Amino acid sequence: PLPEFRRLLFRSHFFAVFFFLLFPSSASPCSSPPPPESSRFRLGRLFFTCRAKMRRALLAAVAGATPARFGRAPVPSQRRSLYTVPALDFPAQAGVSPLFSPQQFRLLRQHHQNVVDSLNSFSAIVPSMQDQPLELLLTTYRFDAAHRAIYNFASQHWNLCFFMKCLKPFSAGQGQEPPLREDLRGTLGKPELLQQFQEVAMHQFGSGWVWIAADAKGRVQVVPTSGADSPLMAGLTPVLGISVWEHAYLLDYGHQREVYIRNFLKCVNWKFVGSIFDLITAKDSRQAPPASVSSIAAALGQTKP
C-alpha cells in the first residue's frame, strides 16, 4: 500500500502545480462566472476528486489492506454511513448569488462530501468512533496525537455544516442593513463588529475560519481560527462563520478575498444567526458549553449518527 500511496501523492502534487501554473491568480470575478463546465472547472473538480481518493488509499494502508488503484478505503458493507452532508435550506443548482457561482458552490459541496467520506472511512478502522455524536468527536480526539486526523475531519465537517446554515441567497428586497430583530441589532448588527469581522477575515494568514462567537453571557467577539479549529474548543459558541480556505472562493474570486467577504455579508442567513444567539442567551438555560454544542449540532442536523 505504501508505494501505491506515494505514487498517488506524487500525482496529486504534480496536478496541483500544473493547475495553478496553467490558471494563475487572474480568475474571473463573481459578477462574470466562468461558463458551465469550463476547462478550469473540470480541472478543479478532478483535483478535489483525486485528493479525496488519495486520502482513502492512505486510510486503507493504515488499516492493513491493499487498496485498488485509486480505490476506496475498505468499509464493511453492513455498516451504514455514520455522518452525512445535511440538505440545504435552498436549491443548490443556482449557487448562492452573489457569493458563489454554481460551479464554485458545486466544488465546495464536493469538498464537504470528501471530508465526510474520509470521516466515515475512519469509523471503519477506529472502533471507538462508533455511535459517537459529531460533537463528541471534537472533544474525544482533539488531543489524541494518534488520531488527530479524526478531529480535523470531524471539526471541518462541523464547520462546513455551520457555514452552510449561515448562507442564504441574496434578494433585492433585503437592502443593505442586516435584517436582524430589533433586540439583536445592538449586539450582532453593530457596524463596528461587522467591520472588525471583515478586517480579521481579510488579514487571516493561511487557511482557516473567522467567526463571531459569544460566551455564555452573550458577549460577542471576533475569533479567527486556523485549519479546522473553531471557537467551540475555547468554550465559545459561534453565531456566524466564514471559511477563508482558498478552495472556498478561488474559482470565483482568484485572490480577491475582500470582494468574497463583502459578498458573504450580503448572503448571511440572519434568522439562523439570531436563533443560535437565542440558544446561548436563553434565560432558562444553565447549560455548560458542551451542552450548547449539542444544541447547535441538533440545529445543524448532526446531533447523532
Residue frames relative to the residue before (quaternion, step in Angstrom):
aa qw qx qy qz dx dy dz
P 1.0000 0.0000 0.0000 0.0000 0.00 0.00 0.00
L 0.6378 0.5638 -0.3452 0.3952 3.59 1.03 -0.75
P 0.6584 0.4772 -0.3450 0.4687 3.68 0.83 -0.76
E 0.6288 0.5315 -0.3406 0.4541 3.59 1.01 -0.76
F 0.6560 0.5079 -0.3134 0.4621 3.58 0.96 -0.84
R 0.6353 0.5267 -0.3389 0.4518 3.60 1.00 -0.78
R 0.6372 0.5112 -0.3361 0.4686 3.59 1.01 -0.74
L 0.6453 0.5122 -0.3188 0.4687 3.58 0.99 -0.80
L 0.6467 0.5255 -0.3150 0.4543 3.57 0.98 -0.85
F 0.6515 0.5126 -0.3156 0.4617 3.59 0.94 -0.90
R 0.6781 0.4907 -0.3001 0.4574 3.57 0.90 -0.93
S 0.6326 0.5323 -0.3370 0.4504 3.58 1.00 -0.74
H 0.6777 0.4741 -0.2969 0.4772 3.60 0.91 -0.89
F 0.6288 0.5323 -0.3414 0.4525 3.59 0.99 -0.78
F 0.6669 0.5007 -0.3013 0.4623 3.56 0.93 -0.89
A 0.6346 0.5346 -0.3379 0.4443 3.60 0.98 -0.80
V 0.6538 0.4991 -0.3095 0.4772 3.60 0.95 -0.89
F 0.6547 0.5173 -0.3110 0.4550 3.57 0.93 -0.92
F 0.6480 0.5475 -0.3112 0.4284 3.57 0.96 -0.92
F 0.7546 0.3989 -0.2253 0.4698 3.59 0.77 -1.01
L 0.5975 0.5169 -0.3776 0.4829 3.62 1.19 -0.30
L 0.6709 0.5027 -0.2944 0.4589 3.54 1.01 -0.82
F 0.7860 0.1527 -0.0684 0.5951 3.57 1.09 -0.79
P 0.1449 -0.8155 0.5551 0.0762 3.63 0.01 1.23
S 0.8127 -0.3510 0.1948 0.4224 3.52 -1.37 -0.16
S 0.5684 0.6128 -0.3968 0.3793 3.63 1.16 -0.20
A 0.0967 0.8028 -0.5743 0.1278 3.55 0.54 1.22
S 0.5829 -0.5886 0.4237 0.3664 3.55 -1.16 0.47
P 0.5066 -0.6413 0.4664 0.3384 3.62 -1.02 0.65
C 0.6775 -0.5102 0.3452 0.4019 3.52 -1.30 0.37
S 0.6228 0.5672 -0.3475 0.4119 3.58 1.11 -0.67
S 0.7666 0.2195 -0.1355 0.5880 3.60 1.21 -0.45
P 0.0982 -0.8380 0.5344 0.0506 3.59 0.36 1.19
P 0.5969 -0.5688 0.4098 0.3903 3.58 -1.14 0.52
P 0.6051 -0.5693 0.3950 0.3920 3.58 -1.14 0.55
P 0.6495 -0.5332 0.3614 0.4041 3.58 -1.16 0.56
E 0.8562 0.0603 -0.0808 0.5066 3.53 -1.07 0.91
S 0.1891 0.7881 -0.5577 0.1790 3.58 0.93 0.88
S 0.6565 -0.5099 0.3661 0.4184 3.56 -1.24 0.33
R 0.6193 0.5379 -0.3479 0.4540 3.60 1.06 -0.68
F 0.6577 0.4986 -0.3134 0.4697 3.59 0.98 -0.81
R 0.6592 0.5089 -0.3184 0.4529 3.60 0.92 -0.86
L 0.6526 0.4991 -0.3197 0.4720 3.59 1.00 -0.78
G 0.6441 0.5179 -0.3248 0.4598 3.59 1.01 -0.77
R 0.6494 0.5057 -0.3199 0.4692 3.56 0.97 -0.83
L 0.6497 0.5134 -0.3195 0.4607 3.60 1.00 -0.81
F 0.6257 0.5478 -0.3400 0.4390 3.58 1.03 -0.77
F 0.6916 0.4648 -0.2898 0.4708 3.61 0.83 -0.95
T 0.6370 0.5290 -0.3351 0.4497 3.60 1.03 -0.73
C 0.6684 0.4936 -0.3009 0.4681 3.58 0.92 -0.92
R 0.6506 0.5158 -0.3326 0.4472 3.58 0.96 -0.78
A 0.6497 0.5072 -0.3229 0.4652 3.61 1.00 -0.77
K 0.6641 0.4958 -0.3125 0.4642 3.59 0.97 -0.80
M 0.6046 0.5437 -0.3549 0.4614 3.57 1.11 -0.62
R 0.6360 0.5195 -0.3292 0.4662 3.60 1.01 -0.77
R 0.6624 0.5020 -0.3196 0.4550 3.57 0.94 -0.84
A 0.6263 0.5296 -0.3433 0.4576 3.59 1.03 -0.71
L 0.6357 0.5178 -0.3281 0.4691 3.59 1.05 -0.74
L 0.6453 0.5144 -0.3243 0.4623 3.58 0.97 -0.82
A 0.6366 0.5168 -0.3299 0.4678 3.58 1.02 -0.74
A 0.6368 0.5201 -0.3311 0.4630 3.59 1.04 -0.74
V 0.6374 0.5213 -0.3254 0.4648 3.58 1.01 -0.80
A 0.6859 0.4869 -0.2793 0.4631 3.57 1.03 -0.77
G 0.5316 -0.6537 0.4003 0.3603 3.60 1.25 -0.12
A 0.5591 0.5893 -0.4005 0.4240 3.56 1.23 0.28
T 0.4125 -0.6785 0.5431 0.2731 3.55 -1.25 0.35
P 0.2563 -0.8036 0.5112 0.1649 3.60 -0.26 1.16
A 0.4947 -0.6119 0.5157 0.3390 3.52 -1.16 0.55
R 0.6694 -0.4936 0.3497 0.4312 3.55 -1.20 0.37
F 0.8224 -0.0484 -0.0462 0.5650 3.56 -0.64 1.20
G 0.3813 0.7536 -0.4617 0.2713 3.62 1.05 0.67
R 0.5697 -0.5841 0.4637 0.3453 3.51 -1.37 0.07
A 0.5626 -0.5534 0.4765 0.3876 3.54 -1.25 0.38
P 0.5445 -0.6490 0.4107 0.3369 3.60 -0.97 0.80
V 0.0014 -0.7673 0.6408 -0.0247 3.55 -0.85 1.01
P 0.4833 -0.6799 0.4530 0.3147 3.62 -0.65 1.02
S 0.5333 -0.6740 0.4117 0.3031 3.54 -0.87 1.00
Q 0.6768 0.4995 -0.3121 0.4415 3.59 1.07 -0.62
R 0.6243 0.5396 -0.3527 0.4413 3.63 1.21 -0.19
R 0.3313 -0.7401 0.5523 0.1937 3.55 -0.81 0.99
S 0.6032 -0.5369 0.4307 0.4030 3.56 -1.26 0.30
L 0.3777 -0.7542 0.4921 0.2152 3.56 -0.67 1.10
Y 0.8010 0.1868 -0.0619 0.5654 3.55 0.96 -0.88
T 0.1091 -0.8021 0.5871 0.0079 3.54 -1.04 0.84
V 0.4995 -0.6004 0.5225 0.3421 3.53 -1.32 0.31
P 0.3911 -0.7477 0.4762 0.2476 3.64 -0.50 1.10
A 0.5620 -0.5813 0.4699 0.3541 3.52 -1.24 0.50
L 0.4811 -0.6670 0.4948 0.2806 3.55 -1.19 0.62
D 0.4917 -0.6477 0.4998 0.2982 3.53 -1.30 0.35
F 0.7456 0.2566 -0.1654 0.5923 3.59 1.31 0.10
P 0.6167 -0.5484 0.3900 0.4086 3.64 -1.14 0.38
A 0.3708 -0.7628 0.4932 0.1933 3.56 -0.87 0.97
Q 0.5394 0.6802 -0.3998 0.2941 3.59 1.13 -0.54
A 0.7341 0.4230 -0.2298 0.4789 3.58 1.02 -0.78
G 0.5205 -0.6243 0.4290 0.3940 3.61 1.23 0.00
V 0.4747 -0.6116 0.5215 0.3586 3.55 -1.21 -0.56
S 0.1268 -0.8350 0.5335 0.0449 3.55 0.13 1.28
P 0.6239 -0.2499 -0.7401 -0.0233 1.56 -1.86 1.72
L 0.4063 0.7559 -0.4478 0.2510 3.61 1.22 0.18
F 0.8238 0.0635 0.0220 0.5628 3.60 0.69 -1.10
S 0.3935 -0.6593 0.5868 0.2573 3.53 -1.09 0.78
P 0.6638 -0.4950 0.3484 0.4393 3.63 -1.15 0.29
Q 0.6548 0.5194 -0.3241 0.4433 3.60 0.99 -0.78
Q 0.6728 0.4880 -0.2994 0.4686 3.59 0.89 -0.92
F 0.6700 0.4970 -0.3077 0.4576 3.58 0.93 -0.85
R 0.6252 0.5315 -0.3402 0.4592 3.59 1.08 -0.69
L 0.6383 0.5123 -0.3221 0.4759 3.59 1.03 -0.76
L 0.6521 0.5137 -0.3163 0.4592 3.58 0.98 -0.83
R 0.6574 0.4909 -0.3091 0.4809 3.58 0.98 -0.78
Q 0.6328 0.5179 -0.3339 0.4690 3.59 1.04 -0.69
H 0.6177 0.5301 -0.3371 0.4731 3.56 1.05 -0.76
H 0.6375 0.5206 -0.3267 0.4646 3.60 0.96 -0.82
Q 0.6504 0.5085 -0.3171 0.4667 3.59 0.97 -0.83
N 0.6342 0.5297 -0.3304 0.4560 3.59 1.03 -0.75
V 0.6224 0.5302 -0.3317 0.4706 3.58 1.06 -0.77
V 0.6731 0.4905 -0.2937 0.4690 3.58 0.92 -0.91
D 0.6338 0.5284 -0.3344 0.4553 3.60 0.98 -0.79
S 0.6546 0.5032 -0.3112 0.4706 3.58 0.98 -0.82
L 0.6417 0.5176 -0.3203 0.4666 3.58 1.00 -0.80
N 0.6706 0.4823 -0.2988 0.4779 3.60 0.94 -0.82
S 0.6028 0.5518 -0.3621 0.4485 3.61 1.10 -0.59
F 0.6329 0.5205 -0.3330 0.4666 3.57 1.03 -0.72
S 0.6258 0.5641 -0.3514 0.4083 3.58 1.00 -0.73
A 0.6239 0.5516 -0.3417 0.4356 3.60 1.19 -0.43
I 0.7802 0.3254 -0.1611 0.5094 3.59 1.15 -0.54
V 0.6988 0.3685 -0.2607 0.5549 3.61 1.28 -0.06
P 0.2977 -0.8072 0.4763 0.1812 3.63 -0.02 1.23
S 0.6332 0.5659 -0.3485 0.3968 3.60 1.01 -0.69
M 0.5930 0.5746 -0.3693 0.4263 3.62 1.23 -0.25
Q 0.5434 0.6726 -0.3955 0.3096 3.55 1.13 -0.58
D 0.8651 0.0748 -0.0943 0.4869 3.53 -1.05 0.97
Q 0.4808 0.6379 -0.4638 0.3831 3.59 1.08 0.63
P 0.4546 -0.6578 0.5174 0.3049 3.63 -0.89 0.83
L 0.6616 -0.5412 0.3456 0.3872 3.53 -1.16 0.63
E 0.6821 0.5109 -0.3153 0.4175 3.60 0.84 -0.92
L 0.6305 0.5325 -0.3465 0.4459 3.62 1.14 -0.54
L 0.5713 0.5811 -0.3871 0.4314 3.59 1.14 -0.50
L 0.6201 0.5653 -0.3473 0.4187 3.58 1.05 -0.73
T 0.7337 0.4034 -0.2350 0.4937 3.59 0.91 -0.88
T 0.6467 0.5480 -0.3275 0.4174 3.60 1.07 -0.70
Y 0.8236 0.2806 -0.1043 0.4818 3.58 0.81 -0.99
R 0.3963 0.7434 -0.4802 0.2442 3.60 1.19 0.04
F 0.7946 0.2516 -0.1303 0.5369 3.61 0.92 -0.85
D 0.4743 0.6386 -0.4546 0.4008 3.57 1.24 0.44
A 0.3058 -0.8000 0.4860 0.1742 3.57 -0.13 1.30
A 0.6541 0.5345 -0.3176 0.4308 3.59 1.05 -0.73
H 0.7844 0.2362 -0.1213 0.5605 3.57 1.18 -0.54
R 0.1633 0.8223 -0.5283 0.1344 3.59 1.04 0.70
A 0.6076 0.5729 -0.3607 0.4154 3.60 1.05 -0.70
I 0.5943 0.5618 -0.3711 0.4397 3.60 1.09 -0.63
Y 0.6505 0.5021 -0.3163 0.4740 3.57 0.93 -0.87
N 0.6545 0.5275 -0.3268 0.4319 3.60 0.89 -0.90
F 0.6934 0.4589 -0.2834 0.4779 3.59 0.86 -0.95
A 0.6565 0.5097 -0.3210 0.4540 3.61 0.94 -0.84
S 0.6814 0.4824 -0.2938 0.4654 3.59 0.90 -0.89
Q 0.6507 0.4992 -0.3254 0.4706 3.58 0.98 -0.78
H 0.6113 0.5324 -0.3460 0.4724 3.60 1.06 -0.68
W 0.6522 0.5033 -0.3125 0.4729 3.60 0.91 -0.90
N 0.6578 0.5211 -0.3091 0.4475 3.57 0.91 -0.94
L 0.6842 0.4854 -0.2920 0.4594 3.58 0.90 -0.92
C 0.6004 0.5393 -0.3574 0.4700 3.60 1.07 -0.67
F 0.6717 0.4936 -0.2915 0.4692 3.57 0.92 -0.94
F 0.6345 0.5450 -0.3213 0.4440 3.58 0.98 -0.90
M 0.6704 0.4953 -0.3044 0.4611 3.60 0.92 -0.88
K 0.6435 0.5156 -0.3239 0.4638 3.58 1.06 -0.69
C 0.6437 0.5336 -0.3172 0.4475 3.58 1.15 -0.56
L 0.6621 0.5396 -0.2961 0.4275 3.60 1.23 -0.34
K 0.0816 0.7499 -0.6542 0.0550 3.50 -1.24 0.68
P 0.4854 -0.6726 0.4577 0.3202 3.63 -0.70 1.00
F 0.4931 -0.6840 0.4659 0.2682 3.53 -0.98 0.93
S 0.0996 -0.7621 0.6361 0.0692 3.55 -1.11 0.75
A 0.6192 -0.6014 0.3570 0.3570 3.53 -1.05 0.80
G 0.6638 0.5392 -0.3081 0.4169 3.59 1.08 -0.58
Q 0.5115 0.6723 -0.4210 0.3305 3.58 1.23 -0.17
G 0.3213 -0.7466 0.5240 0.2543 3.57 1.03 -0.68
Q 0.6429 -0.5522 0.3860 0.3643 3.54 -1.30 -0.11
E 0.6659 0.4959 -0.3156 0.4593 3.62 1.11 -0.53
P 0.5534 -0.6032 0.4423 0.3664 3.62 -1.03 0.69
P 0.3595 -0.7464 0.5154 0.2193 3.63 -0.73 1.02
L 0.1672 0.8025 -0.5451 0.1756 3.56 0.62 1.18
R 0.5830 -0.5284 0.4659 0.4047 3.53 -1.26 0.31
E 0.6508 -0.5549 0.3531 0.3793 3.54 -1.14 0.65
D 0.6939 0.4953 -0.2912 0.4341 3.59 0.96 -0.83
L 0.6998 0.4510 -0.2765 0.4800 3.62 1.22 -0.24
R 0.5091 0.6795 -0.4252 0.3134 3.60 1.17 -0.29
G 0.6713 0.4937 -0.3082 0.4589 3.58 1.07 -0.61
T 0.7012 0.4375 -0.2659 0.4962 3.59 1.27 -0.23
L 0.8162 0.2364 -0.0985 0.5179 3.56 0.61 -1.18
G 0.7231 0.4518 -0.2509 0.4583 3.59 1.13 -0.48
K 0.3590 0.7467 -0.4953 0.2612 3.60 1.21 0.21
P 0.4981 -0.6756 0.4440 0.3135 3.63 -0.76 0.94
E 0.6563 0.5169 -0.3309 0.4389 3.60 0.97 -0.75
L 0.6257 0.5236 -0.3436 0.4651 3.61 1.09 -0.62
L 0.6833 0.4691 -0.2899 0.4786 3.59 0.89 -0.88
Q 0.6187 0.5303 -0.3443 0.4663 3.60 1.08 -0.64
Q 0.6485 0.5003 -0.3149 0.4796 3.57 1.00 -0.80
F 0.6105 0.5555 -0.3368 0.4532 3.56 1.05 -0.80
Q 0.6720 0.4919 -0.2963 0.4676 3.60 0.92 -0.90
E 0.6759 0.5031 -0.3039 0.4446 3.58 0.90 -0.89
V 0.6596 0.4925 -0.3147 0.4727 3.60 0.93 -0.84
A 0.6534 0.5042 -0.3174 0.4670 3.60 0.96 -0.82
M 0.6436 0.5342 -0.3232 0.4427 3.57 1.00 -0.78
H 0.7875 0.3325 -0.1538 0.4957 3.59 0.95 -0.87
Q 0.3629 0.7168 -0.5118 0.3042 3.60 1.21 0.27
F 0.3215 -0.7716 0.5209 0.1728 3.57 -0.68 1.12
G 0.8360 0.1466 -0.1215 0.5147 3.56 -0.88 0.95
S 0.7177 -0.4323 0.3336 0.4322 3.53 -1.33 -0.33
G 0.3546 0.7326 -0.5331 0.2310 3.55 -1.09 0.64
W 0.4829 -0.6355 0.5280 0.2902 3.51 -1.30 -0.52
V 0.1522 -0.7395 0.6429 0.1291 3.54 -1.31 0.38
W 0.1135 -0.8287 0.5475 -0.0232 3.53 -0.82 1.11
I 0.2227 -0.6317 0.6979 0.2535 3.45 -1.46 0.19
A 0.0015 -0.8216 0.5650 -0.0758 3.55 -0.49 1.24
A 0.2383 -0.7733 0.5772 0.1096 3.54 -1.23 0.54
D 0.3901 -0.6803 0.5579 0.2716 3.55 -1.18 0.55
A 0.7601 -0.4036 0.2530 0.4420 3.58 -1.30 0.02
K 0.6949 0.4546 -0.2729 0.4858 3.61 1.20 -0.45
G 0.5843 -0.6238 0.3580 0.3758 3.56 1.26 0.17
R 0.4564 0.6586 -0.4739 0.3652 3.60 1.21 0.30
V 0.2341 -0.8169 0.5202 0.0853 3.56 -0.62 1.18
Q 0.0259 0.7728 -0.6336 0.0262 3.53 -1.27 0.58
V 0.4637 -0.6428 0.5292 0.3029 3.55 -1.28 0.39
V 0.0513 -0.8148 0.5762 -0.0385 3.56 -0.74 1.12
P 0.1592 -0.7672 0.6114 0.1111 3.64 -0.69 1.03
T 0.0545 -0.7759 0.6274 0.0367 3.59 -1.11 0.68
S 0.3622 -0.7292 0.5413 0.2098 3.56 -1.15 0.62
G 0.8104 0.2513 -0.1869 0.4952 3.55 -1.24 0.45
A 0.7644 -0.3247 0.2739 0.4850 3.55 -0.86 -1.06
D 0.4150 0.7307 -0.4636 0.2809 3.62 1.22 0.11
S 0.1152 -0.7671 0.6270 0.0716 3.53 -1.33 0.38
P 0.6531 -0.5257 0.3594 0.4098 3.63 -1.19 0.26
L 0.4595 0.7058 -0.4467 0.3019 3.61 1.19 -0.30
M 0.7019 0.4813 -0.2757 0.4468 3.57 0.93 -0.89
A 0.6577 0.4633 -0.3132 0.5046 3.59 1.28 -0.13
G 0.5838 -0.6063 0.3627 0.4000 3.59 1.26 0.22
L 0.5770 0.5541 -0.3823 0.4625 3.58 1.27 0.33
T 0.3178 -0.7430 0.5596 0.1839 3.55 -1.20 0.53
P 0.3781 -0.7267 0.5189 0.2443 3.63 -0.67 1.01
V 0.1336 -0.7650 0.6215 0.1035 3.53 -1.15 0.68
L 0.7738 0.0355 -0.0317 0.6317 3.59 1.28 -0.36
G 0.0563 0.8151 -0.5737 0.0567 3.58 -0.95 0.83
I 0.1239 -0.7723 0.6199 0.0626 3.55 -1.20 0.66
S 0.3821 -0.7037 0.5542 0.2273 3.55 -1.04 0.83
V 0.0891 -0.7786 0.6183 0.0599 3.58 -0.92 0.92
W 0.2914 0.6930 -0.5700 0.3315 3.55 1.11 0.75
E 0.5370 -0.6671 0.4047 0.3205 3.59 -0.86 0.91
H 0.6253 0.5489 -0.3675 0.4155 3.61 1.00 -0.66
A 0.5864 0.5979 -0.3720 0.4004 3.62 1.21 -0.36
Y 0.8341 0.1658 -0.0590 0.5228 3.61 1.09 -0.54
L 0.4543 0.7411 -0.4335 0.2375 3.62 1.22 -0.30
L 0.6527 0.5371 -0.3351 0.4162 3.61 0.89 -0.85
D 0.7411 0.4109 -0.2243 0.4812 3.60 0.93 -0.86
Y 0.8301 0.2832 -0.0907 0.4717 3.56 0.88 -0.95
G 0.3636 -0.6943 0.5335 0.3180 3.59 1.13 -0.35
H 0.7433 -0.3375 0.2716 0.5098 3.57 -0.69 -1.08
Q 0.4345 0.6821 -0.4704 0.3531 3.59 1.18 0.51
R 0.0601 -0.8478 0.5269 0.0086 3.55 0.55 1.18
E 0.6047 0.5854 -0.3601 0.4025 3.59 1.03 -0.72
V 0.6504 0.4979 -0.3142 0.4800 3.60 0.99 -0.81
Y 0.6212 0.5501 -0.3260 0.4531 3.57 1.03 -0.82
I 0.6739 0.4923 -0.2969 0.4641 3.60 0.91 -0.88
R 0.6433 0.5154 -0.3287 0.4610 3.59 0.95 -0.81
N 0.6762 0.4801 -0.2980 0.4727 3.58 0.93 -0.84
F 0.5840 0.5734 -0.3787 0.4322 3.59 1.10 -0.59
L 0.6803 0.4940 -0.2973 0.4525 3.59 0.90 -0.88
K 0.6028 0.5341 -0.3625 0.4690 3.61 1.23 -0.27
C 0.7578 0.3830 -0.1754 0.4982 3.57 1.20 -0.55
V 0.3683 0.7378 -0.4945 0.2748 3.60 1.15 0.46
N 0.3404 -0.7019 0.5895 0.2097 3.54 -1.05 0.84
W 0.1704 -0.8434 0.5031 0.0809 3.57 0.19 1.30
K 0.5559 0.5865 -0.4014 0.4311 3.59 1.17 -0.38
F 0.6572 0.4853 -0.3044 0.4899 3.59 0.99 -0.82
V 0.6272 0.5388 -0.3343 0.4523 3.58 0.97 -0.86
G 0.6705 0.4959 -0.2977 0.4646 3.58 0.92 -0.86
S 0.6497 0.5197 -0.3294 0.4465 3.59 1.00 -0.76
I 0.6347 0.5070 -0.3332 0.4786 3.60 1.06 -0.69
F 0.6454 0.5112 -0.3270 0.4639 3.58 0.96 -0.80
D 0.6166 0.5390 -0.3424 0.4604 3.60 1.09 -0.66
L 0.6183 0.5455 -0.3486 0.4457 3.60 1.04 -0.71
I 0.6759 0.5017 -0.2897 0.4555 3.56 1.04 -0.80
T 0.8025 0.3324 -0.1402 0.4753 3.55 0.85 -0.99
A 0.3166 0.7593 -0.5162 0.2383 3.61 1.22 0.25
K 0.4981 -0.7018 0.4232 0.2832 3.58 -0.78 1.04
D 0.7310 0.4105 -0.2479 0.4856 3.58 1.09 -0.66
S 0.5456 0.6210 -0.3973 0.3985 3.57 1.27 0.21
R 0.0042 0.7788 -0.6268 0.0246 3.55 -0.80 1.07
Q 0.2867 0.8024 -0.4768 0.2158 3.53 1.16 0.66
A 0.4508 -0.6330 0.5554 0.2960 3.52 -1.22 0.63
P 0.7142 -0.4625 0.2944 0.4350 3.62 -1.18 0.36
P 0.6458 0.5103 -0.3692 0.4315 3.71 0.85 -0.70
A 0.6368 0.5131 -0.3376 0.4660 3.61 1.04 -0.69
S 0.6185 0.5258 -0.3440 0.4718 3.58 1.06 -0.68
V 0.6047 0.5439 -0.3455 0.4681 3.56 1.08 -0.73
S 0.6478 0.5170 -0.3173 0.4609 3.58 0.96 -0.85
S 0.6455 0.5247 -0.3274 0.4482 3.57 0.98 -0.81
I 0.6731 0.4719 -0.2980 0.4852 3.55 0.96 -0.82
A 0.6095 0.5457 -0.3530 0.4540 3.59 1.04 -0.74
A 0.6255 0.5190 -0.3358 0.4760 3.58 1.05 -0.71
A 0.6500 0.5093 -0.3181 0.4658 3.59 1.00 -0.77
L 0.6855 0.4666 -0.2770 0.4854 3.58 1.14 -0.62
G 0.4811 -0.6726 0.4361 0.3550 3.58 1.24 -0.19
Q 0.6351 0.5249 -0.3234 0.4653 3.59 1.20 0.43
T 0.2683 0.8201 -0.4787 0.1620 3.58 1.13 0.54
K 0.7911 -0.0306 0.0099 0.6108 3.60 1.17 -0.49
P 0.5868 -0.6003 0.3970 0.3711 3.58 -1.11 0.53
